[in-house]
Amino acid sequence: MAVDRDRVMQVLGGIAHPGGGDLAGLDLIRALSVEDGVVRFVIEAGSPEEARALAPAQAEAEARLRALPGVTSVQVVMTAHGPAAKAPPPSLKIGQHPTPQAGGPQKISGIDRIIAVASGKGGVGKSTVASNLAVALARAGRRVGLLDADIYGPSQPKMMGVSKRPASPDGKIIEPLVAHGVTMMSIGLMLKEDEAVVWRGPMLMGALQQLLGQVAWGRLDVLIIDLPPGTGDVQLTLCQRTQLTGAIVVSTPQDVALLDARKALDMFQKLKTPVLGLVENMSTYVCPNCGHEAHIFGHGGVAAEAAKLGLPFLGELPLALDVRVAGDAGTPIAATDSPLAEPYARLAQRLIAGGMG
């Protein structure tokens, strides 16, 4: 039975560091190779003192690995950087616990406005609105960022047509990607395709903090944040830790969607986050064959709700096959010259005219 890298790292994860943790978890293993039963790697200590303290761990690692079926030889080298103690190595593991923050919501350096796009429930097209709004603002001449904060169901990489893993030359700052004139970042770019995120609340909050604070956003006129549906940890963390310009709530017209949209609005009111307005998505469907206009999910419910609450109504967006096809293909409809790009351009202009975009 052949041994592989994963099995070797599993063994090294069981070797305790004298100061706490383990060799694999503390990221001390370098240049690992497994070829024809020969295992080679370097243990990188932070100082000569640490290297001496790690000698028993090195011996234990060699013994355990030699005992594995298929291993014929184990070659381990210990290195040390110098006399000064080394800080823990930088880590880009997303989903750490949040760090303490004092002083209430903070601004993000270099970003003029931050707009959260939210919905009370899933399936109302919130992510489609967020991506197309970001592209429409960029086409209007704004410097725009797009953060996919839907940790459990990140969809912006697909909708924006990006799949490359972001680089981090120093192990601390993440370099975002650019697509359709928009600087964008998503948890989905840091994970394997189809890999589930199985995290409790603190890890979600830590991931959001990293995506906001460790990404080199640069100078932006506006950062659009695509929130997960509902009223959970991510929304709470964002509103309490980050100075938001405001939120846009997306809903379809039917009563069931509006029930949940009201909960989202109530959440933002309790968190003292301004609501910039409501958007009615999937408002109208026009048959591409005969031109008949239908209101599959009803019509006008969001506008009526906005009027009742004294909130701005930012407009109606159509339900159209081409919008879905464009998003699935990685080119938001707002990035094209299709007539269906016009409603998103109007939405962007309303925000710009109100000083919010």
Secondary structure as UniProt FT lines:
FT   HELIX           5..12
FT   TURN            13..14
FT   TURN            18..19
FT   TURN            23..27
FT   STRAND          29..35
FT   TURN            36..37
FT   STRAND          38..45
FT   HELIX           48..53
FT   HELIX           55..66
FT   TURN            69..70
FT   STRAND          73..80
FT   TURN            109..110
FT   STRAND          111..118
FT   HELIX           126..139
FT   TURN            140..141
FT   STRAND          144..148
FT   HELIX           156..160
FT   TURN            169..170
FT   STRAND          177..179
FT   TURN            180..181
FT   STRAND          182..186
FT   HELIX           187..190
FT   TURN            193..194
FT   HELIX           201..213
FT   STRAND          220..226
FT   HELIX           233..241
FT   STRAND          246..251
FT   HELIX           255..270
FT   TURN            271..272
FT   STRAND          275..280
FT   STRAND          285..286
FT   TURN            288..290
FT   STRAND          293..294
FT   TURN            296..297
FT   HELIX           301..309
FT   STRAND          313..316
FT   HELIX           321..328
FT   TURN            329..330
FT   HELIX           333..335
FT   HELIX           339..341
FT   HELIX           342..353
FT   TURN            354..355
//
